[in-house]
Amino acid sequence: MPKEHLLRLRLDGERVTSRVTPATTLSDVVSERSARPVPEECDDGSCGRCLVSLEGNLVHACILLALQADGANVVTGDGVPERGIGARMRRVLASGENPCGKCASSLVLKAADGARRRLTAEDARALFFENPCGCGTAERVWPELAALLEARRLANAAVERVKAKKGKKKRKFHHGGTESTEEAPEPTKEEDGETEQDGETEQDGKTEQDDEEESGTE
């Protein structure tokens, strides 16, 4: 019999210890220990249904040896944070009809990964449809994800604009060989380009959307 090795990892926040052979795949371990078995239909990663997050990177569990994940943090679609775009996508998938449901976990992980990396709509779509979805679930939920990613992009852009404004309000100067920082005069609304609406939506450089993402990151 093949020699067994002790495997330790964290799966969806829970510590997992198991004895595995060198040929045991990560999908074998995830299927055995997680609440939902990993669908395996291709054994070469092409179907994408075995997708998991390994230390923040999406990998195909069916072609990754379990021992390669020793000591790592592994997250499935069920283990994404309760707040954030990944969790929203999980709720969207749960609320509609999914003919097979086998790709649900991978779609949740792709949604969360696209938001974390701040992908453009074009790049996010390429990631979302990287693997074929024969049941049509990906096509059904993509418009919802695209809208969420666009809202996040606008929120992040608003925060960056506010940070840039605050940076312009201070200037450094040298006085007697000592560097000091002085508040610059407050610009007028005409000089600053700020409107009353901007002031209402961009207070303190944060938005409601941004607050949600901070609490939902890994």
N, C-alpha and C positions, 0 to 999 in steps of 0.2 A: 504493500500500500504506500502511496505517496506520503512523504513526511508532512506533518501538519505544523503550522506556525500560529503563534498567538497574534491576533489582529485587534487593535484598539483604535476606535475612531468615535467621532460624535455624529450622530445621525438625527437630523431635525431637532437638535438641542439635547438629545439624550445620549449618554455614554453607552457605547456598545463594545462588548468584548466577545470575540468568537475565535474558534480554532478553524483555520482554513488551509487548504492545500495550495501549492503554487499556481494551480490552474483555476482556482476559484475566482470568478469575476465579481466585480463590485455589484453588478445587478443581482447576483445570487444572494449576496449579503443583504442588500436593500430589500429584496423581495421577502427574505426570511424575517427581517427585523422591523420593517416599517408597517404602517397600518394598511398600505395599499401595495400589492405586488407590482413589480415593474413589468409592463408588457414587453415580451420579447418575441419578435417576429422575423428579424432579419439576421441577427448575430454579426452584423458588420457595421452597425451605426447608421445605416442609410434611412431607416424609418423614423429615427429621432424620438421614439416613444420612451426610450430608456434614459432620457436626458436627466442629469442631476447637476447640481452646483457643487463643485469641489474647490474649496478655498476661494469661492467667488468666481470661478471660471466654469462655464458650461462644458460638460464632457458627456460622452456616451458610455454609460455604465456597462453595457454588454461587451465592450471591447477593451475595458480597463480592468487589469488584475486587481483583486481586492487588496493585496499587499502593497500596491502602489498608493493606496489611500490610507496606509497605516499612519495614525496620529493626526489625520486631517479632519476637517469639518465638512460634512456632506449634508446637503439640503435638497429635499424633493419639493415638488409643488405644494405639498401639504405643510411644508415647514417654513414657507416664506413668512416674513413678519405680518402681523395682523393689520398693519396700516401701510399704505403705499400702493403703488400701481399694481404690483403683483397680486396683492390681496383683493383689489378691486376686480381684476381680471378673473380671479377665482370665483368671486361672487357672480360675475356676469355669466361665467360658464355654468355655474350651479343653477342659475335662474332660467336658463333656456333648455331647449331640446338638443341633446348631444347624441346623435345616432349610435356612436360606439363608445365615446368617452375615453378612449385609450390615449389620445394625445393631449388630454386636459392638463395633466401635470407639466408636460413639456411646454405648453403654451403659456402657462402661468410663469414658469421660470424665464421664458424668453421675454415676456412683458416686463418682469422685474429687472432683467439684465439690460434691456433697452433703455429703461428709465434711469438706471444707475449710471450707465455710460453716456447718457444724454445723446442718444443716437438721433440723427435726422429721421424724418418720416420715411425717406427712401431707404436708408440703411436698416431702420427698424422693420420695415416691410420685408426686406431681403432676409433678415434673421427669422422673422415670423414664419415665412413660407420656405425656409431653407429645406425642410423635409416635406414630402407630400402628405396631404390630408385628404384621404379619399371620401370621408363622410361629410365634408363641407363645414365642419365646425370652425376651422380657422377663418374661412371666408365670412362666416356669420358674425364672429366677434371682432374681426379686424377694424371695422369702422369705429367701434367703441374704444379700442386701444389707441387708434390714431388720434382720436379726439382727446384722450387723456394725456398722451405724449405732447400734443400741441399745447395744451393748457399748461403742462409742466414747463415747456420751453419758454412760453411767454412769462411765466412766473419767475423763472431763473433770470431771464433777460431784464425784468423789472428790478430784481435785486441787484444785478450788476450795475444798472444805471444809477441806482441810489448810492452804491459804494463808490462809483466814479465821482459823483457829485461831492460826497463827503471828503474824498481825497483832494479835490480842488480847493476846499475851504481852508486848508492849512498850507503854509509855506515855510520852508526852512531858511534861516539866514544866519550869518556869522556876525557876532558882535564882540570885539575885543578878543578874537581868537576862540570864543566859545560858541558852540552851535546851540541854537535855541529853536523852539517851535512857537509860532504865533498864529493865532486864529486870524484868518483872512476876513475882510469885511463881508458881511452877508450879502450875496448878490441879489439884485432886484429880480422880480419874476420875469421881466423882459430879458435880462442878461442870462439868467439861469435856464430859461426855457421851460420853467415849471408852471404847470397849471394847477388850479384848485383841485381838479380831479386827481392829478398825480399825487398830491399831498395826501389825499384820502386813501389811495390804494397802495402806497409804497412807504408807509410809516416804518421807521427804524430799519429799513432795508430788508424786511421780511414780509412774506405773504402767508395767508392761511395755507395755501398749497405747499409752501416751502416748509412750514412747521410740520405738516403731516409727513413729508418725506424724511425729515430729520429723525423722527421717532420710528420710522419704518426701515431704516438702513440696518445692515447687518453689523 
